[in-house]
Amino acid sequence: MAPSIPSRFVDTPAVRKRFGERVDRLGPRFYDGDPLADRAVESLSSLSHAARNALVERVLRQGADKVTDAPEPLRALVRACERVPFWVDFAHAERGGRAFLRSGLIGGLVLGTYSLTVSYCSPAGNKPLVLSGRLEQDTPRRLAETSRYVQLVAQPGSMRPGGEGWVSTVKVRLVHAMVRRMALASPKWNLHAWGAPINQPDMCGTGLLFSWIVLDGLDKLGFAIEGDERDALLHLWRYVSWLQGVDEDLLWSSEREAREFWELLGLTQAPPDADSRMLVNALLASGRTGARTDDERKRAERMLPVSYALSRFFLGDALADALELPRTRFERALPALRPLSAATKLIARAVPSLPVGTPELGARYWKMVVEQGLRGTPADFAMPERLAGR
């Protein structure tokens, strides 16, 4: 029998003083998965890889009640996702998507050197990815798929039921459920230490990576999203997280709640481990490993010290040292980015007709990033056949 709280959960007097009884309520949630999606994946287990993903595609495109030959657990999951919660405001969420697109390259740097790097710092949270072997073996491709997903989520109308972002989000939920199923069946999974694979707090934390951490990173670089747009971006990813299976009681309803939940997650996890260091270094060096030509490789080599410097800037020296990120001379140049980013916003406001700091410019940036990363092979967000192991 598993203990009531996995050993990954760091409980200290300082945490209890800060968060009180919420600490007791959070600990057991690391054993909670996503029963609706888990049952859907179980119902598909007898199908081949191709048949399973084709059926999922058909149900998502045609609707749960129109594909009557699909297993009822899959139809129940899709039916639940088709029901839009009362609190969802699509117009507000789309304002958040536009605000993110406007950040363009700066937003891309925040995602690559802050959101994703800090996600790998959790030694228990990174274990499903390590067990899959996916990032270590094919980092550029996985990053391109992540870019494609973020791009889809931010598109106007994309998150309504049947939209491309909505379809991709439900597929991602099924990917997580399949990885959870396979990880739990693996003798390498330590349930007592790590809790459930891709559990409820970790899934909520993923939503915060693309919302609260993005806001924090843009603030630090001087390209702050302000006022109602901040709430709009958080609202967008609150809905995305709900679609991905996060329980409503773990979802944030304000920036304060988002910030405090992220702080609680950070204070109750152990320091980065060897897997954290492997994943982060694979991430930051992905431009070099994915280079197709000598020119691309040389550009990536020049960019790598900048990526190290940015990650140190965002994460702080304590985490960066734990990840063994090297120090570079570019750290001294980072303060100049803040006024440059702020100037980009001022120019966009003063001359709206210029393609600077606008959603249109940002959309072109993400289109370029996705096309270069995917290299003509679409991101289908299909459930995996197996875990690679180690």
C-alpha positions as CSV (number, residue, x, y, z in Angstrom):
1,M,0.0,0.0,0.0
2,A,1.3,3.4,-0.9
3,P,1.8,6.0,1.8
4,S,-0.7,8.8,2.0
5,I,1.8,11.3,0.6
6,P,4.7,10.3,-1.8
7,S,8.2,10.9,-0.6
8,R,8.7,13.5,-3.4
9,F,6.6,15.9,-1.3
10,V,8.9,18.1,0.8
11,D,7.0,19.3,3.9
12,T,8.8,21.9,6.1
13,P,7.7,24.2,8.9
14,A,8.5,27.2,6.6
15,V,6.1,25.8,4.0
16,R,3.4,25.2,6.6
17,K,3.8,28.7,8.0
18,R,3.4,30.2,4.5
19,F,0.5,28.0,3.2
20,G,-1.1,26.5,6.3
21,E,-3.6,23.6,5.8
22,R,-3.3,23.8,2.0
23,V,-0.1,21.7,2.4
24,D,-2.1,18.8,3.9
25,R,-4.6,19.1,1.0
26,L,-2.0,19.2,-1.7
27,G,0.2,16.2,-0.7
28,P,-2.2,13.4,-1.4
29,R,-3.1,14.9,-4.8
30,F,0.2,13.6,-6.2
31,Y,-1.5,10.2,-6.4
32,D,-4.4,11.5,-8.4
33,G,-4.5,10.9,-12.2
34,D,-7.3,11.6,-14.7
35,P,-9.9,8.8,-14.3
36,L,-12.0,9.9,-17.3
37,A,-9.0,9.9,-19.7
38,D,-7.5,6.8,-18.1
39,R,-10.7,4.8,-18.8
40,A,-10.8,6.1,-22.3
41,V,-7.2,4.9,-23.0
42,E,-7.9,1.5,-21.4
43,S,-10.9,1.1,-23.7
44,L,-8.6,1.6,-26.7
45,S,-5.8,-0.8,-25.5
46,S,-6.8,-3.7,-27.8
47,L,-6.5,-1.6,-31.0
48,S,-3.4,-1.2,-33.0
49,H,-1.5,2.1,-32.8
50,A,-2.8,3.3,-36.1
51,A,-6.4,2.3,-35.5
52,R,-6.4,3.8,-32.0
53,N,-5.3,7.2,-33.2
54,A,-7.6,7.2,-36.3
55,L,-10.6,6.5,-34.1
56,V,-9.7,9.3,-31.7
57,E,-9.3,11.6,-34.6
58,R,-12.7,10.6,-36.0
59,V,-14.5,11.1,-32.6
60,L,-12.9,14.5,-32.0
61,R,-13.8,15.7,-35.5
62,Q,-17.3,14.3,-35.8
63,G,-18.5,14.5,-32.2
64,A,-18.9,12.0,-29.4
65,D,-22.6,11.2,-30.2
66,K,-22.0,10.7,-33.9
67,V,-19.3,8.0,-33.8
68,T,-21.4,5.2,-32.3
69,D,-18.8,2.4,-32.9
70,A,-16.3,4.1,-30.6
71,P,-15.9,2.7,-27.1
72,E,-18.2,4.4,-24.6
73,P,-15.3,5.5,-22.3
74,L,-13.7,7.4,-25.2
75,R,-17.1,9.0,-26.1
76,A,-17.7,9.9,-22.5
77,L,-14.3,11.8,-22.4
78,V,-15.0,13.7,-25.6
79,R,-18.6,14.4,-24.5
80,A,-17.3,15.9,-21.2
81,C,-14.8,18.0,-23.2
82,E,-17.5,19.2,-25.5
83,R,-19.4,20.7,-22.5
84,V,-17.9,24.2,-22.0
85,P,-17.8,25.2,-18.3
86,F,-20.0,28.3,-17.5
87,W,-16.9,30.3,-16.4
88,V,-15.2,30.1,-19.8
89,D,-15.3,33.4,-21.7
90,F,-13.9,32.7,-25.2
91,A,-13.6,36.4,-26.2
92,H,-11.5,37.0,-23.0
93,A,-9.4,33.9,-23.6
94,E,-8.7,35.0,-27.2
95,R,-7.4,38.4,-25.9
96,G,-4.9,36.3,-23.9
97,G,-3.9,34.4,-27.0
98,R,-3.4,37.7,-29.0
99,A,-1.3,39.1,-26.1
100,F,1.0,36.1,-26.2
101,L,1.4,36.2,-29.9
102,R,2.3,39.8,-29.8
103,S,5.4,38.9,-27.7
104,G,6.8,37.0,-30.7
105,L,10.5,36.2,-30.4
106,I,10.6,37.5,-26.8
107,G,7.8,35.1,-25.8
108,G,9.6,32.3,-27.6
109,L,12.8,33.0,-25.6
110,V,10.8,33.0,-22.4
111,L,9.2,29.6,-23.2
112,G,12.5,28.0,-24.3
113,T,14.8,29.3,-21.6
114,Y,12.4,29.7,-18.7
115,S,9.1,27.8,-18.9
116,L,10.5,24.5,-20.2
117,T,13.8,24.7,-18.2
118,V,12.0,25.3,-14.9
119,S,9.6,22.4,-15.6
120,Y,12.5,20.0,-15.7
121,C,13.8,21.1,-12.3
122,S,11.3,18.8,-10.5
123,P,13.1,15.5,-10.0
124,A,9.8,13.6,-9.7
125,G,7.8,15.6,-12.2
126,N,10.3,15.0,-15.0
127,K,10.3,11.2,-14.6
128,P,7.5,10.4,-17.1
129,L,9.5,12.3,-19.7
130,V,12.7,10.6,-18.8
131,L,11.0,7.2,-18.9
132,S,9.6,7.9,-22.3
133,G,13.1,8.8,-23.6
134,R,11.5,11.2,-26.0
135,L,13.2,14.5,-25.1
136,E,16.7,13.1,-24.8
137,Q,16.4,11.2,-28.1
138,D,14.5,13.7,-30.2
139,T,14.6,17.1,-28.6
140,P,14.2,19.3,-31.7
141,R,11.1,17.4,-32.9
142,R,9.4,17.5,-29.5
143,L,10.1,21.3,-29.1
144,A,8.7,21.9,-32.6
145,E,5.5,20.0,-31.5
146,T,5.3,22.1,-28.3
147,S,5.7,25.3,-30.4
148,R,2.9,24.1,-32.7
149,Y,0.6,23.4,-29.8
150,V,1.2,26.8,-28.2
151,Q,0.6,28.4,-31.6
152,L,-2.7,26.5,-32.0
153,V,-3.9,27.4,-28.5
154,A,-3.3,31.1,-29.1
155,Q,-5.3,31.2,-32.4
156,P,-8.7,33.0,-32.4
157,G,-11.5,30.5,-32.3
158,S,-9.1,27.6,-32.0
159,M,-10.2,26.6,-28.5
160,R,-13.9,26.3,-29.1
161,P,-15.1,22.6,-29.3
162,G,-14.0,21.2,-32.7
163,G,-11.3,23.9,-33.2
164,E,-7.8,22.9,-33.9
165,G,-6.5,23.9,-30.5
166,W,-9.4,22.1,-28.8
167,V,-8.7,18.9,-30.8
168,S,-5.0,19.0,-30.0
169,T,-5.6,19.7,-26.3
170,V,-7.9,16.6,-26.0
171,K,-5.3,14.6,-27.9
172,V,-2.6,15.8,-25.4
173,R,-4.8,14.7,-22.6
174,L,-5.0,11.2,-24.1
175,V,-1.2,11.2,-24.7
176,H,-0.8,11.9,-20.9
177,A,-3.2,9.1,-20.0
178,M,-1.4,6.6,-22.2
179,V,2.0,7.6,-20.8
180,R,0.5,7.3,-17.3
181,R,-0.8,3.8,-18.1
182,M,2.5,2.6,-19.5
183,A,4.6,4.2,-16.7
184,L,2.5,2.6,-14.0
185,A,2.9,-0.8,-15.7
186,S,6.7,-0.3,-15.8
187,P,8.9,-1.8,-13.0
188,K,10.9,1.4,-13.2
189,W,8.1,3.5,-11.9
190,N,8.4,4.3,-8.2
191,L,4.9,5.0,-7.0
192,H,5.9,5.5,-3.4
193,A,8.5,8.1,-4.3
194,W,6.9,9.9,-7.2
195,G,3.2,9.5,-6.9
196,A,1.1,9.0,-10.1
197,P,2.8,9.8,-13.4
198,I,1.5,13.1,-14.8
199,N,-0.6,13.6,-11.7
200,Q,-3.0,16.4,-10.9
201,P,-0.6,19.0,-9.3
202,D,2.0,18.4,-12.1
203,M,-0.7,18.9,-14.7
204,C,-1.8,22.1,-13.1
205,G,1.9,23.2,-12.9
206,T,2.2,22.6,-16.7
207,G,-0.7,25.1,-17.3
208,L,1.1,27.6,-15.2
209,L,4.3,27.2,-17.2
210,F,2.5,28.6,-20.2
211,S,0.6,31.3,-18.4
212,W,2.0,32.5,-15.0
213,I,5.7,31.7,-15.9
214,V,5.3,33.4,-19.3
215,L,3.9,36.5,-17.6
216,D,6.8,36.5,-15.1
217,G,9.4,36.0,-17.8
218,L,8.0,38.8,-20.0
219,D,7.9,41.0,-16.9
220,K,11.6,40.3,-16.2
221,L,12.5,41.1,-19.8
222,G,10.5,44.4,-19.9
223,F,7.9,43.2,-22.3
224,A,5.2,43.0,-19.6
225,I,1.7,42.0,-20.6
226,E,-0.5,44.4,-18.6
227,G,-3.9,44.9,-17.1
228,D,-6.8,42.8,-18.5
229,E,-4.5,40.9,-20.9
230,R,-2.7,39.3,-18.0
231,D,-6.0,37.9,-16.7
232,A,-6.9,36.9,-20.2
233,L,-3.8,34.8,-20.7
234,L,-4.3,33.1,-17.4
235,H,-8.0,32.5,-18.3
236,L,-7.0,30.9,-21.6
237,W,-4.7,28.5,-19.9
238,R,-7.1,27.8,-17.1
239,Y,-9.5,26.5,-19.8
240,V,-6.7,24.6,-21.5
241,S,-5.8,23.0,-18.2
242,W,-9.4,22.1,-17.5
243,L,-9.6,20.4,-21.0
244,Q,-6.4,18.5,-20.2
245,G,-8.0,17.0,-17.1
246,V,-7.0,19.2,-14.2
247,D,-9.6,19.1,-11.5
248,E,-11.4,22.4,-11.1
249,D,-10.5,22.8,-7.4
250,L,-6.8,23.0,-8.5
251,L,-7.4,25.6,-11.2
252,W,-6.5,29.2,-10.5
253,S,-9.1,32.0,-10.8
254,S,-6.7,34.9,-10.3
255,E,-3.1,35.9,-10.8
256,R,-2.6,35.7,-7.0
257,E,-3.8,32.2,-6.9
258,A,-1.7,31.2,-9.9
259,R,1.4,32.7,-8.3
260,E,0.8,31.2,-4.9
261,F,0.2,27.7,-6.3
262,W,3.4,27.9,-8.3
263,E,5.3,29.0,-5.2
264,L,3.8,26.1,-3.2
265,L,4.8,23.6,-5.9
266,G,8.4,24.9,-5.9
267,L,8.8,24.9,-2.2
268,T,7.5,21.3,-1.8
269,Q,9.8,19.7,-4.4
270,A,13.4,18.4,-4.0
271,P,16.3,20.1,-5.8
272,P,17.1,19.3,-9.5
273,D,18.7,15.9,-10.0
274,A,20.8,14.2,-12.7
275,D,17.8,13.8,-14.9
276,S,17.0,17.5,-14.6
277,R,20.4,18.4,-15.7
278,M,20.3,16.0,-18.7
279,L,16.9,17.3,-19.8
280,V,17.8,21.0,-19.5
281,N,21.0,20.6,-21.3
282,A,19.3,18.6,-24.1
283,L,16.8,21.4,-24.4
284,L,19.2,24.3,-24.5
285,A,21.5,22.4,-27.0
286,S,18.6,21.4,-29.2
287,G,19.4,23.9,-31.9
288,R,22.9,22.4,-32.3
289,T,21.7,18.8,-32.2
290,G,18.9,19.5,-34.7
291,A,21.0,21.5,-37.2
292,R,20.9,20.3,-40.7
293,T,23.7,22.3,-42.2
294,D,27.0,23.7,-41.0
295,D,25.6,27.2,-41.1
296,E,22.7,26.2,-38.8
297,R,25.1,24.4,-36.5
298,K,27.3,27.5,-36.3
299,R,24.3,29.8,-35.5
300,A,23.2,27.4,-32.8
301,E,26.6,27.3,-31.3
302,R,26.6,31.1,-31.1
303,M,23.2,31.1,-29.6
304,L,23.9,28.5,-26.9
305,P,25.8,30.8,-24.5
306,V,22.9,33.3,-24.8
307,S,20.4,30.5,-23.9
308,Y,22.6,29.6,-20.8
309,A,22.7,33.3,-19.8
310,L,18.9,33.7,-20.2
311,S,18.1,30.6,-18.2
312,R,20.4,31.8,-15.4
313,F,18.7,35.1,-15.5
314,F,15.2,33.6,-15.2
315,L,16.0,30.8,-12.8
316,G,18.4,32.5,-10.5
317,D,21.8,31.2,-9.5
318,A,20.7,28.6,-7.0
319,L,18.7,26.6,-9.5
320,A,21.1,27.3,-12.4
321,D,24.0,26.0,-10.3
322,A,22.0,22.9,-9.4
323,L,21.4,22.4,-13.1
324,E,25.2,23.0,-13.7
325,L,24.5,25.7,-16.3
326,P,27.7,27.3,-17.3
327,R,28.3,31.0,-16.8
328,T,28.9,33.1,-19.9
329,R,29.9,36.6,-20.8
330,F,26.4,37.3,-22.1
331,E,25.0,37.5,-18.6
332,R,26.5,41.1,-18.5
333,A,24.5,42.1,-21.6
334,L,21.1,40.9,-20.4
335,P,20.2,44.1,-18.6
336,A,20.1,45.8,-22.0
337,L,17.3,43.5,-23.1
338,R,14.8,45.1,-20.8
339,P,14.8,48.6,-22.3
340,L,14.9,47.1,-25.8
341,S,11.8,45.0,-25.1
342,A,10.0,47.9,-23.5
343,A,10.9,50.1,-26.6
344,T,9.3,47.5,-28.8
345,K,6.0,47.8,-27.0
346,L,6.2,51.7,-27.1
347,I,6.9,51.7,-30.8
348,A,3.9,49.3,-31.4
349,R,1.6,51.6,-29.5
350,A,2.9,54.8,-31.1
351,V,2.7,53.5,-34.7
352,P,0.1,50.7,-34.9
353,S,0.7,50.3,-38.6
354,L,4.3,49.0,-38.1
355,P,4.7,45.3,-37.8
356,V,6.5,45.6,-34.5
357,G,5.2,43.9,-31.3
358,T,1.9,43.1,-32.9
359,P,-0.1,39.8,-33.0
360,E,0.4,39.7,-36.8
361,L,4.2,39.9,-36.4
362,G,4.1,37.4,-33.6
363,A,1.9,35.0,-35.7
364,R,4.5,35.2,-38.5
365,Y,7.3,34.4,-36.0
366,W,5.5,31.3,-34.7
367,K,4.6,30.2,-38.2
368,M,8.3,30.3,-39.1
369,V,9.4,28.5,-35.9
370,V,6.9,25.7,-36.4
371,E,7.6,25.3,-40.1
372,Q,11.3,25.2,-39.5
373,G,11.0,22.8,-36.6
374,L,8.5,20.3,-38.0
375,R,10.2,20.2,-41.5
376,G,7.1,19.3,-43.3
377,T,5.9,16.5,-41.0
378,P,2.7,17.6,-39.2
379,A,2.4,17.4,-35.4
380,D,-0.4,14.9,-34.9
381,F,-0.2,14.6,-31.1
382,A,-0.8,10.9,-31.4
383,M,-0.7,8.5,-28.4
384,P,2.7,6.7,-28.1
385,E,3.0,3.0,-28.8
386,R,5.6,2.4,-26.0
387,L,7.9,4.0,-23.6
388,A,11.5,4.0,-24.7
389,G,12.9,3.3,-21.2
390,R,16.5,4.0,-20.4
